[in-house]
Structures are given as structure tokens and as C-alpha cells.
Amino acid sequence: MIKNYLKIAWRNLLKSKLFSFINVFGLSVGMTCCMLLLLYILSEVSFDKHQEHAGELYLVRSENVRFSGEKMDNPRAPAPYAGALKQEFPEVVQVTRAWMNFLENKTLLKVMDSGKTVKSVFETKGAHVDSTFFDMFSYQFVEGDPKTALNDPHSVVLSEDVASKLFGNESALNKTINVGGTDGNAENFKVTGVYKDESARSHFDARYFMPMMSGWVGNYMREGNHDFSNNNMFYTYIRVKPGTDPDKFNKKLPAFVDKYAGKDTKAAGYTKHMSLLAVTDIHLFNKITDIITPTTSSTYLYVLASIAIFTLLIACINFMNLATARSAKRAAEVGIRKVMGAGKGGLIGQFLGESMVLTFLALIFAVVSVVLFLPLFNQLSDKTLLVSDLFKPEIVVAFIVLAILTGLLSGSYPAFYLSVFNPLDVIKGKFVNSVSATALRRGLVVFQFVISIGLVVATMVIQGQISFMRDQPLGFTKDQQIVIPLRSEQAKKAYSSLQNEILQNNQIASASGTSYYPGIKNPSDMSVYRSDQSMNEGSIVKTNWVAPDFMKTMGFEMAAGRMLSAEFPGDTNFKMVVNEATIRKFGIPLDKAVGSKLNFNQDEGKSQGIEIVGVVKDFHFADLHQAIEPYALFPQFNNDFNYIIAHVNTAEVGKVLPFLETKWKSMVPDEPFSYSFLNEDFQRNYTADARTARIVNSFTIISILISCLGLFGLATFAAQQRIKEIGVRKVLGASIGSIVGLLSGDFIKLVIVSIIIATPLTWYVMNKWLQDFAYKISIQWWMFVLAGALAVVIAMITVSSQAIKAAVTNPVKSLKSE
């Protein structure tokens, strides 16, 4: 019997080649999209699940609530917490801390030979960790022993890529490198391990690891006198005993915080609420935007999953529509089978079997397509998914289950619909498509276009928001700004000479030093309060130390007072310029701001009153996801800057780079010339949004194509069904235009209904998406009009192609049997 079913399925496949192609092609495209997005989603939700102790690892995070009411969710804690947690709780098996260099975003690594630099590279993402780090986190070492790799304070563990950059194909183990900047204080370190890159599956994607007691942070740790409230800069991880309930553990933390930190936090003006965050949940914990690496919103994955499901549903709908539309051609077969004794169950099994044949044929094409298009999808999604990922047991099972579900879904209605035909009516020739079948087909077409129109509007909203962020005035000059990092004592000492030499070029308008610049992470802040407030009523203000001419270089606009300037030698650390958000925060009128003083909390509860000499108009020092916060600029006179920024007064910025490189090499010969463009650095904050746009754009086009494919099939079938009617109308004098309008009208009505349904649904969903941005566009009415018009035009083109073909057919051919 099964053999007979398969034979009939194959014959039907060959008999109706066009409809078979539409079904198989549509299903394979839908399944390909679903598989690619499934691979992406599985990659995102599997972060850190490869860790040997994955279920027992937690990050200790906190919510700090200031007495003024301000809240800050912080993934870091002061240094003493790790030891206190292990001492206080028997459930804690091991602890480790990690410090990511917030002082500098690049570190100079050099290979030395006989005191000379053989090779030097700038590297990012270096981490200082306790020696227990590799006891808790699983890394695949290709050289060295993870258990002892960080025991020596002058050891360093490199990723394979960094080791290859420094030593080529040679073994890196036991070689010596010089680590510059605050990471290594230009000291020598021995390579004690090399590991495989884990950035594709771990939130901890460090390029190299150093001991906690080395570099700047090592000096800080040796100073001692660290309390439980200040310097929240260490990621603190714990490993608990198997079976430990994190909720019960969390209930013990308030007493722990009160015992160890209650006095200190109260003195600092805030309360701390600590809790555990499972390491396997970190990557999708977007309540905190950055935990070692940027986190991802689970909402984003739901969006992608919805796109995957809807794309596949559209393909299934095509199958169901064509199968029920063509039911009349199978009716005689069903009638004869019933007369010969076939039962309802057997008929359902036959038609579901045929659906399965088509589905698994589509699955074969889909798997081939995934293999072919995976490199392109990796570029689209910024992933490194591998073809080998397709053949993991869980992926293979997922794909087979997907195929079975697709086959059952797409074949279910046709199977049940065809199996209930009355054999006597069919054999007498009284069978017609029922009203319910026609209504279902129309409803499914509406559903397809609701999805397609919604995706078109979503594309316009996302692109509009990205364009808005790209073009929005930021309050400073972002273009033609070259950023040169100063990553060693030699480079910092050369600042004055380098600045003077740079300014000799008439194509460079100005050049100035700074600790931080807009678009990159600035971790520096202080608690600030007015003279009539207590220390506990303070609010957090971001801080930056700059050269006197920095504000001019950046093109800041003044709202009151003056800029920091070398023309005012009285500008010391007791003078500052603040932004408008600062005076709003503290209720200071703009006309009274200049000359006012604000008290800044410093370590050990000391405070210092600092005079405001100018108020700069608000500028975006962070991306547009975040609202502008209070910000203060202080003059720095010892030239200890992290960056020098050169403003070029020509659009051809590239012509200035050789000059800058020559001057750099003449003053800092042992370091490579490194630079970036400020506008590009700022735009990197929108990488995830751009990735969302690319994926949504691509799958919007695919969903529209699949919808049109189904519409094309239905229009073809409708034209075939009404061929005699069309012949009669032409004989009676009907024009081609009227016949095209007759055949197209029904489908256009369905598209209009789709527009009416899609409009409120899409507005709600995209409005929710925009809530993630502090500065955003508003959804405009014309977006829905344009999307609707596009849908109507696409439907008209799709349907009219078949309607015209039917309308120009010679009526003699269609009526010759009458």
C-alpha cells in the first residue's frame, strides 16, 4: 500500500510540473530560511553551555540605588567581594575575578630580541584574572597547562590568533613578550599558554589573559585598604556546589551585603542589592548592555524566530492553497477509491504521504541551499557558523522534526478536505469546490500578505531609525576627525612634540589630547552634589580629562561661559565645563551656572568644590540608545592622555595619513602607527541594529517572493478554471482589460484586507521595538501607504501575468469542446 501511495505521489508530481515546482521550491526556500535562522538562534542561546561546570557558574551582579533615587544595574563589584563570598558561604566552591582594561582600548604587545623590537602589534580585549580562572572556565589549550598557566605574576596566556601574529608558525610557549600601557606597564611576560578562540560561544571573548597582580590593576591591588563600596570594577564569578538553588542563595545575600558593605555603602550614599546571574544567561541579559562583551536582547531572537516561522508558514500556505484549489482534479480519484472500499483514514494517510514526499524532497534542496548560502548568511549576521554545525545530532534531529512538522502542517487540511468527498456526487459530476475551501484559501492569502506587508513596514522603520542615528546631529564635529591612541609611556611622553609637529601641516586645523572621546566607553564618573545638599543626596556625573584645546577640536558649542583654553592658565583641576544635562540635574539656571560650584566626592569620603567656567550644549558622548547624562570636562596639564585627536580641514582625509605616520615613526619608532576615524568608531555602537536591518531586509524580500509564488499559482489555477467563461466573454465582446480586471479583482481585494489588518499590528510591534532607543523616529502614516501600495503593485504584476495570458487566448481553443 505504501509503495502504491508513493507511486501515485510521484506520478502526480510529474503530471503537474508547474504546481509541483511551486510547492517544492516554495517549501525549500521557506525551510532554508528557517534552518539558517535556527542555526543562528541555537548559536545565540548556547553561549557558555560548553563550560564543564556550566550549571554551577554565576556572575555576582548588583543593583545600586542612590539615596537620590537613581538606580544602576552593575555587573561588577569591588575587589574584596570574591574572598568574602567564599569565606561566608559553604555553597561556594571557587571564586575568580576579572578586570577588563577600561583605561585603554588597545594594548601594545612587542616581541623583543637583544633589547630590540622584532615585532609589535596593538591588541584589544585583554583580561586580568585570578589564577583560579581556568579552574572555573573551560578553554581548549593547544600549548601549556591551564591549571598552572597564571600562577606566575609575569605570565601571559594568548589566543591562537594573537600567538600567530607575534610568532608566526613557531611555538609561542615560554617565549617572552613585552606588554605596554596599563595592562603590563611595559614589563616582560612569559607566554605560559595558548588557547583556541572562544568568541563564537562564550561571553568571555578575551584575546589574551594576564594575572590579576600585574600591570596597573596589580599595583592597585597591592595598595590595600579596599572597601566594599568604591571601585566597582571587578567581574566576580562564583562556582557553587551541584544542586545549589540560586533563588535560596539570593535570599541570603541581603544579610551578607549588610554585614560586609552596609556601613560603606551608606557612607557613599547608596544601597546595594546583590543577586546571582547564571553564566549561561549572560549573553541574553540585555538589562545590562555590556558584560565583558555586548549582550543580546532575547526580544531580538524572538523577532528572528517569528520571521523564520512566518516564512515557513507562507510556504506551507502556498502548498495548502494549491492543493485545495486543485481538489476537483483529484475528486474522481477519491470517489473511485471510496467506491472500491478505501476508508477515510487510508485516504488521509495517502494525501499526508504525498505531502511528506514533497516536503522531504524540499528538505534535500533546503540542506543543499543552506550549505551554499551559509557563507553569505555569516556575512549578513556577523556570525562564524560552520557547515559542520549542520551535522550535529541536535541540528539533524531539529531539521528532520522541522520537515515532519512542515509536511503535516502543509498537508493536513488538503488531506482531511479531500478525504470527506461524497463518492456519489463526485461520480455524477456534481462536485464543486466548497465555500469553506474557497474562504480558507482567501484567508490564507490574507495571512501571507499581512506578514509580507508587516515586514515591509518593519524594514522601513528599522532603516529609518538607523539613518536617523547616522545623520542625527551629535553636538560635535564627528567627521574628518582622526583618532590616534597613545598606548605606552613613550607615546604619552611624545604627546607635546607630536602635537606640535602635526599642527605644522596646514591640512590639519587642530589636534588635542583626551582621556576618552564620544562613541567609546567612558567608565569614569563621580558622585556630585550641590553645596546645599548632603553627600548622600549626590548624583552620578560622567567625567573626562582633556587638553585645553580639546573642546575647540571637537567643535563643541557653548550655551554659557567659555571653553577650557590654554589662554586661561588659571584653569586648574578646580575649574570645569559641564553640559546642559548637569545643570538641569542640579536645578541650576543657565544664567547662574557660570561661577557656581559643585562638590565632587573623592575616595575616602573627601569632597572638593569645583567651579563651573562654562556650559557646553548637550552632546552625545554615548550612542542614541542612551539618553544624554550629566558630563563634566576637566583640564589635564600633565599631558597624560589616552588619545590625540586631529581635525582635518580637507575632505580627502586619507592624504593626511602618510604625514601622520611619518611623524609618528620619527617620535615613537618602536610602535606601529595606529589610527581610527571618530565617525566610524561612533557608528560601531549600532552594529547590532545594522545586523537586524540586514536580516529583516533579506527575509522580507524572500517572504514577498514566496507569497508572490503562491499568488502566481492560484492565479494560474483560477485562469484555468475559468477558461471557458473567458472564452464566452470574449465571443460576446469583452475586452482584454475587462477580463484582466475580472481575474485580478478578487486577489486585489484580499491584499487590501491584508493592509487593513497589518497596519495596527505592525504599528504596535515596531513601536515596542523603538522603545529601546532614547532618541528615535516616529512611525509615519506614509510607511503603511507605501507598503500597501507596494503589495498591491506586486500582486497586480503577479496576477496580471496569468490573467493577460488567459485573456489573449483564442476563444475557439477554449470552446471547441462545447
N, C-alpha and C positions, 0 to 999 in steps of 0.2 A: 504493500500500500504506500509506504513512504517513497519507494522508488517511483511509483506511479505519480505521486504528488510532485516529486522533483522534476520528472519528465514534463509534466504539464506546465509547471512553473517556468521551465527553460523554454518550452515552445511559446508560451505567452510573452516571454521576454523578447524572443526573436520576432514574433508576429507584430508587435507594436514597438518598433525600434525607437521612434521619437519619444514616446511616453516612457519607455524603459530608460532611455538616456537621461531624460529629465529627472526621473526618480533616482537613478543610481548616481548621477552627477551631483544632484542637489544634496542627497544624503551624504555623499563622500565629502563634499565641501563643508557641510554642517558638522560632520564628525571630525574633520581635520581641524576646524576652528575649535571645537570642543576639546579635542585632545591637546592641542597646543596650549590652550588656556588652563587645562587641567594640569599639565606639566608645570606651568608657571605657578599655579596656586599651590600644588603639592610642594614645590621648592620653597615657597614663602612660609608655609605652615610647618615645615620640617626643620627650621633653624634650630640648631643646638640639640636636636634629638639624637644626634650621633654620639653625644658625650657618654662616656662609660657610666657616669653617675647622674645622668640627665634628670631623673626624677627626684634627686636629692639636693640639687643645686639651686640656691636662691640668691638674689640680689637684695640687699637691705636698702630700702628706699624710705624717704620721709616726706611728709608734708609739713612745711614750716609756716606757721601762722603768726604774723606780726601782731602786736597789740593794736596797731592802727587798722587791722582788718585785712591787710594784704596776705595773699596765700601764694606759696611757691612749692610746686612739686619737685623734689630734688632727688636724683638717683645717686647722689654722693653723700658722704658723711665725713666728719673729722677723723683724723688718724687713730685715736685711741679706741674707737668702737670695736674694731675687729678683735682685739685682745680681750676686751671686756665681755663681748658676747660669748667667746669660747670659755672664759672663766665662769660666767654666770649660769650658762645653760648646759646641762649634761647631754642634751639632744644634739649639740653642735659638735660634729666630728672634726672638722677642719675649717679654717678661715684663710682668706687671702685678700689682699688689696691690690688695686691697680690705679696708677696715676697716669693720665694722658696729658702730654705737654700742652697746656693752654697758653703758655708764654710765647711759643713759636710754632708755626705750622710746618716748618721744614727744618731738617737737621742735616748737617754736613758730615758724611762718612768718608774717611780717607784711608787708603792703603799706603803705608809708609815703608820705605826701604832706605836704610842708612841715613835717616833723617830727612829724606826727600819724599815728596808726594808722588806716588806712582799712578794712582787713580783716585778720583774723588767724585762723589755723586751726592745730590740732595735727595733725601728720603723723607716721606711723611709717615704718619701713623706708628710712631714708636711708643711703646708702653713700658712703664716701670712697674714691676710687680714683685710681690713677696716670693721667696724661694719655694713656697708651697703651691704656687700657681699651677704647675704641671701635675701636682698630685690631684687636683680637682678637675682641671680641664684636659680633655684628650686631644693631643696633637700628634700627628704622624711624623716622627723624627726620621730623617734619612741619614743624619750623622749626629753622633753624640747621644748622651743618656738624659732623658727628660728629668729623671729623679735627682740628678746632681748638677744639671746644667746651670742653675743660677745660684749655686752655693757661694761662689767667689764674687765679691762685690765689683770686681773688674772683669766680669764675663759678659758676653752678649750672645743672644740666640737670634739667628737670621732666618728669614723665609728663603725658600729656594730661589725666588726671583732676585732678591737683594744679593744673595751669595753669588749668583751668576753674574750680576752686574759688576761686583767687586773682584771676583776671582775667576770668571770665565768657567771653563770646564774643570778646573782644578778643585781639589777638595778644599773646603773652607775651614775644616776643623783644626783648631789650635793655631790658626793664623791670627795676626794682630791687626786691629783697625783702630783708627783714631776717631772718636765721636765728639763732634763740636757742639757749640751752643749750650743751652742749659740742660740738654739731655746728658751730655758727657763732660762738659767743662774742658773740652779739648784734651782729654786724657785718653790713654791707650786701653783697649779692652781685648780680651782673648775670645775668639769665637769658640763656644763650647757646644753648639748645636745648630742644626739646620733642619727646618720642618717644611712640610707641604702646605701650600696656601689653603686657608680655610674660609676665605671671604665669601664663598658661594653658599656656605651653610652654617656660618656662625656669626653672631652679633659682634664677636670679638675678632676683628679682621686686622690685627696689628701686623705690621711689616717686619718688625723686629722687637725683641724683648730685652730689657735691661733690669738689673737688680734694683730694688726699691732704695737701697742705700747708696746709689750712685748719682752723679750729676747734681743739679740744683735741688731736687727733691730729697736727695740723700743728705745734703747739708741742712735742709730744713728739718729732717727727721732727727738729726743729731743735736739740734738746738735744744730739744726737750721743751718742757712746760706747755705741752699741747693740751688744750681743754676740749670739752665735748660740745662746744657751741660754734667756735670760729673755724675758718678754713675748711669748709665743707667741700673738699676736692678729691676725695678718695672713693673709688667704686669699691664697695665692701661686699664680698661674696662669702656665703657660708655653705657648708655641706652638712646636712643633718643625717641622723640615723634613719635607715629604711623604716617606713611606716609612720614617720612623724607627721602629724596633722598640722599643716601650716596655719589653719584658722585658730586652732588651740594655741599655737606658738605666738600668733599675733596678739592674742589676748593677754599674754604675759609681758609684752613689750612696753605698755604704758608705765608699769611699775619699774621696769628696767631703766627707761628714759628718765623717770623722776629721780631714781637713785643716783644715776651717774651724771645726768645732764640738767636736771631741774634747776639747780642754782645758777648754772652758767647761762642757760637759755633765757631764764627770767631776767638776768642782768643785761643780756643782749637785746631784750625787748621782743621776744617771740616764744612760742611754744612749739614743740616738735612732736609729731605723731609718726611713729615708725611702723613699717609693715614689710612683709616678705613678698617679693615678686619672683615667681618661678623663672629660671633662666630660659626655659623653653617658651615662655610667653613674652620675653623682652622684645623680640623683633616686631611683634604686632601690638606693642603697648604704646600707642601714639599719644597717650595722655602726656607723656614726656617725649618731646620731639627728637631728642638725641641721647642715646645711651651707648657710649663708645662709637657706634655708627648710627645714622638716622634711622628712626623707627618707621614702621609702615602702618597705615590705618587699615584695620580689618574691614572697614566700610569699603575701602578700595577693592579688596578681594571679593567682597560681596557683589560689587558692581561688575567685576570681571566674570564672576561665576554666573551672574544673571545674563550677561552678554553671551556667554558660552551656551547656556541653557536655551535662551531665546533663539539664537542662531540655529541650533539643532531643532528646536520646535518648528521654526519656519520651514526647514527641510522636511520634517515629518508631516507638516500640514500639507505641503505640496503632494506628498505621497497619498495622504488620505483623500484629498480633494480629487486627484486624478483617478484614484481607484473607485470612488463612489460615482464620479461623473461617468465613468466607463462601465458602470454596473450593468447597463442594458445589454451590452455586448456579451456579458457573462451570464445573463439571466437564463438563456436557453440551456446552457451547460448545467446550471444549478437545477433547473426544472427536471432535466433528464436524469441527473444524478439522484434527485429525490424520488422520482418515479421508480428508479432501479433499486431503491432501498437505502440510499445514503441518509444517515442521520444528521441532525443539526451539529452535534459535536464533531463528527467527521468532516463536515464542510468547514466549520470554524478552524479545525486543525489544518485543513488544506490551505485555506487562504492565509492563515498565520504563517504556515510553512513557506508559502510563496514570498511573503513579506520578509521572512528570515533569509531566504536565498538572496533577495535583492540587498538586504542590509549587510550581510557578510561579504557580498561582492563589493558593496560600497566601503566596507571596513578595510578590505585589501587595498583599494585605491587610496583610502584615507591614510593608512600606515605609510604607504609609499610617499604620499604627499607630505606627511609630517617629516619624514627623513629628508626630503628635498628642500622643504621650506624652513627647517629648524634654524639654519644659519641666519636666514633673513629675519626670523622671529626673534632670535637672540639680539640682533641689532635693534630691532623695534622695541624690545623690552629691557635692554641693558642687562641681559642675563647671559650665563655661560652654560646653558642646558646642553647636555651631550646626547648623541644618538643612542649611546649605551643605556641612558636612562629609560629609554622606551622598553627595554627588555628586563627591567627589574620585575620580580614576581608580582609586586603590588600594582605596578603600572599595567602589566599584561592582564591581570585579573580585572583591573578597572576598565580597560579597553573592551574586554570581552563582555563584561557586565553592561557597559555602555551600548555595545552593539545589540545585545539581547533586549535591553530596555527600549532602544530605538525601534527594533523590529516589532516588538509587542505594541508600542505606542502607535507607530505608523500603520500597522496592520489591524489593530483591534477593531476600529469602527467599520472598515470595509468588511472584515470577516463576519462580524455579527449582523451587519446590514444585509449582506448577500445571502447569509445562511437562512434568513427568515422569509425568503420569497415563496409565494404560493405557486406550486408547480402547475396547477391547472390554468391559472391566469397567464403564466409565462408561456405555456404551450399554445394557448389560444391567441397569443399575441396581444394580450391586454396589458402587459406590463409597461409601466412608465415610472420614471424617477419620482419618488415621493416628495411631498412638500418638505418633510423633515430633513431629507437628504440635501435638498437644494438650500434650505435655511442654514444647515450646518456648514455647507461649502461657503456660503456667503459670510457666515460668522467667522470662519477660519481665515478667509481673505482679509476681513476687517482686522482680525487679531494680528496677522502678518504686517499689515501696514501701520497699525498702531505702534508696533515695535520699531519699524523702519523710520517712521516719522519722529518718534521719540529719540532715536539715536541721532537723527539728523539735527534736531534741535540741541541735543546734548553736545554734539560736535561744535555747533556754533557758539554755545555758551562757553565751553572749555577753551576754544580758540580765542574767543573774545576776552576771557579772563587772562589768558597768557599774554595776549597782545597788550592788554591794559597794564599788566605788571611790567612788561618790557618797555612800554612807552611812557608810563606814569612818571611825571617829574619827581625826582627823589630829594630835591632840596640841595643838591650839589652837582658839580660837573663830573659826570661819570665817564664821558668819552675822552679819548686821547690822553688817558692817564696810564702811565707805565709804573708798575709796582715792582721794586727790586728788594728782595728780602736781605736782611743783614743777619747772618746766622753764625757768626763767630766773633771773638774778641777783636781779631784783626780787621774784620769788616766794619764793626762798630767804631773802632778807633779811626778808621779811614773815612768816616761819615763826613766830617767838615771838608776835607780835601776833595772828596768825591763830589760833594755838593757844589763846591766852587768850580771844579772842572766841568761839571755838567752844565752849569749856567753860562759857560763860555760859548756854548752853541746857541746861535740866535734862533734856532728852531724849537728851543725849549724855553717856555715862558717862565716857569718856576719849578723849584724842586725843594721838597721838605721832608722831614722825618716824623715818624709817628710810632706809637706802640701798637695801635690797631687802626684799621680803616673800615669803612662801611662795606657790608657784604660778607665779612668773615666773623667768626665767633669772637666776641669780646667778653671774657669771663670776669673782668674787673668791675667791682661795684662796692659801694659803701652805704652804710645806714646814715641818713641825713635827717636833721630836724631843725626847726626854727628856734630862735633864742627863747621864745615864749613857750616852747614845748619841752617835755621831758625826753630823755634819751629813749625811753620805751615807746614813744609815740613816733619814732622815726620811720622813714620810708626809704626804699632802696633806690639809689641813683647810680646809673652806669657811669664809669669814669674812664678817661683816656688821657695820656700824657703825650704832648705834641711839641714840635718845634714852633717858635713864634710865628713863622710864616705859613704854617700848615693850613690855616683857615683860608688864606688867600689862594693857596694852591688848589684847594678843594672847591673854591667858588661858593663858599657859604654866604648866605645873605643875612644881614643883621636886622633884627627887629628893634633893638635899642642898644645904646652904648657903642663899644668898639670891639674890634678883634684883638686877640693876643698878638703882639707885634714886638719885634726887636727894637722898635723905636721907643719902647717904654721899658727901660731897664728895671723899673720898679715892679714889673710883673714877676713875682716870685711864686712859690707854691702856695702863698696865701691869697692869690688872686685867681679868678677863674671866669670862664664864659660858660653859660648854661643855655639849654634850649628852652623854647617856649613851654614845653611839657613840664619842665621843672618848676617854673614859676606858677603854672596852673595848679600843679600838685600841692604846692605850699601856700596857695592863695595870695600870692604877691602880685599886685597890679603892675602892668608893664611899665608904666611911667614912674614907678617907685623901685623897680628891680635893681637898676644900676646903683651901686653903693650899699645895697643890702648884704647881709651876711647870713650864711647857713653853716650850721655846725655839722662836721663830719666825724662820725665815730671811727676811731682807730683801734688798734689792738689794745688789749688790757683795759678796755673801758675808757680810754682817753678820747677827748674830743678837741676839735680845732675849728674855730670860726674862720671862714674863708669868704672874702669879699667878691661879689659879682661885679665884673667890669663891663660885661656885655651880655646881651641875649641874642642868640642866633635863632633864625627862623627854624621851625621843626624840619628835620631831615630824616630820611630812612636809613638808620645805621644797620637795621636788620631788614629782612625781606618783608614783603607785603602780607605774609601770613600773620604777622605780628603788628600790634598797634605800637605807635611811637611812644617810648617811655622817657622818663627824665634822664638827662645826659649832661655830663659836665666835662669840660676840657680844661686841663691844667698845663701850664708851661713846663717844659723839661729842658734844663740848661746843661746837663752833663752829656748830652748827645747820645744817651744810651737808648737808641731806637731799634725797633724790630724791622722797620721798613723805611725805605726812602721812595717817595712818590714824585715822579717827574711829569709835569703837564706840558704836552707837546702842542705847539701852536700851528701845526700843519695836519691836514687830514691823512697824509701819507706817513703814518707813524712808523711803518717798517723801515723807512730810510734813516731813522734816528738810532735804531738798534745797533748797527755796527759801531757807531760812535760810542754808545754807552758801553758796549762790550770791550772796546779798546781801552777806555778809561778804567773800567773795572779790572781788567787783567794787568794794567800797569800798577794798580794800587793793591790789589788782592790777588796776586799771581797764583796762589795755591788753591783757589776755589773756583769752581765753574761759574760762569755768568748765568744767572737765573732771573727770569722776569715773568710777569703776567700782566694782563690788561684788567684794570679795575672793573670795567663794564662786564667783562666775561666772568670775573670772579663773582660779581653780584648775581648774574644770571644762573650760576650753578645752583643757587638756592631753589631754583624752580625745576630741577632735573626730574623729580618725581611727577610734577604736574605735566611737564612736556611728554614724559613717558605715557602718562594716562591719555593725553591727547592723541599721541601716535596710535596707541592700541585702539581707542574708541573710533578714531577716524577710519582705520583699516577695516575693522569689523563692521562698521556702519556700511561701508561700501559693499562688503560681502553679503550682509543681510539684505540689502536692497537688491543685489543681483539675484540672490536666491528667491526673493519674493517675486521679482520680475519673471524668473524662470517658471515658477508655478503659475503666475498670471498668464504667461505665454501658453502654457499647456492647456489651461482652462479655456482661453480664448480660441485656441486651435480646435479643441473638442466642441465648444459651443458653435463654432462656424461649421464644423462637420455635421452636427446635429440639425442645424437649421439650413442646410444647403438647398433643400427643395423649396423651403419658404423663400429663400433669397432668389431662387430661380423664378418663382411665380411673381415675386415683387418686380423683378427686372422686366419680365414679359409685360407686366401691367404698367411699366413706365417709370419705376423707381430709379432715382439717380444713385450713382456710386456713393456720393456724400451722405445721402439719407440712409443707405444701408450700413455704411460705416458708423454713422451716429446711432443706429438701432443696436448694432452689436456692441458698441463701446459704452453706450449709456449706462447699462446695468453695472458695469465694473467701475465707472467713474463715480457713480452714486456710493458704492462701497468705500471708495477711497475718501470721499467727503465725510462719510460717517466716521472713518478712521481718524480723520483730522480732528473732528469734534471730540472724540474720546481721548485722543493722545494729548491734546492741549493742556487740560488741567493736571493730568498725571505727570507729564514731563515738567511742567512748571514746578510742581511740588518737589519732585526728586532733585532737580537741578538747583532749586532754591536751598535745599538742605545741603547740597554739595558746596555751595558758595559760602555757607556759614563758617567753613574752615579758614576763610580769609578775613583779616581785619579790614582790608581795603578791597572792594570788589565792584564789579559791574552790576547793573540791574538787568533783569531779563526783559527784553523788549518785545512788544507785540509783533513787530515785523519778522522776528525769527520764526514764529509759528506760521505766519503768512507765507514766508519764503519756503519753509519746509513743506507746507501743504501744497503750494504751487509746484514745487519740485516733484512731489509724489504724484500729483495729477498729470504733469507732463510725462513723467516716466511711465505711468500707467497707460496714458494715451498712446505713446510711442509703441509700447509693448503690445497692447491690444489691437491698435490700428493696423499693425503689420499683418496680422492674420485677418482682420476684418476687410482690409483692402483686397487681400488675396482672394477671399471668398466673393467679394463684390464684383471683381472683374472676371470671374469665371463665366464661361459661356453657359447661359441657362439651358441650352439644348442638351449639354452633357449631364446636368443635374436633373433634368426632367425626362430624359429619353426612356426611362423605365415606366413612366406613368401612362 
